[in-house]
Amino acid sequence: MEKLLKQILVVVDFSEKSRQVLDSILPMANELKCDIHLLYIVQPSVLPFTINASQIIAVKADQTALATSRMMAMQGEYIPQMEKGRFIYSHVMEGSIERSILNFTMRHEIDLVIITHRRRFAWSKYLSRININRLARKTQCPVLNIPESAHIHQIRNIVLPVTNVLPLRKIMFASYLAQYHDARIHLVALKEDADGETEKDNSYLYKSYQLLRDNTDLAIECHPVMGENIADTTLQYAEKVNADLIVVQPGKEAELPGLLNNIFSRFLFSASRIPVMAV
């Protein structure tokens, strides 16, 4: 199979969750012969504009220097765990989170971005500083969001929604990860209704199934499921089968129904307790 991953970006915040993600990613990076980039982002100051500008610059410089020191220490801690010929780099950038990730990903030709989503408050599920749907579109790079309560040490079940196109790129990445983890792939599409309005969806579901059966030795399941919204139906199915990963295309596969979700541009990534990758 074509080597899809060479450079992996992990966005860190020095939390315990960041270390857990690194601990689970390192074995896979070594096995797939990937290099790892650690990125910490110093965000713009939220101090009132009345504070002297020189003071703000000095504070930010101190934050950047401290972050750089901590990143170098983290890098040094994980270097011994990398196999010979594999590298782990540390980087510190200043700016907004989404724009910094976008610029870094494009500049360093990253093949996979890994982000940890942390809900500081109950209502924060409606607010996010990163629009993963938009980020994945702009970078044309897979973006994996890992909720704070989830992990990716072992992936046994991967769920792929299928709509009215043959999702070749998504299938490639899902099967690539499934081969490494010996995981089962679940293909999910909205079930055809009485008027046959989703007949095309089901045809692409079976084409996707046949494509995987003909080109891999993975365990594949194919499921037309009743529902009106593919993102919501996919999430319900993934929770039912205790999935470890959901792989979607940016766009309607990640768009949840409901007024609040539309107002806050809330996508599957922030609603799911299961890691979601946008490809």
Disulfide bonds with the S-S distance in Angstrom:
none
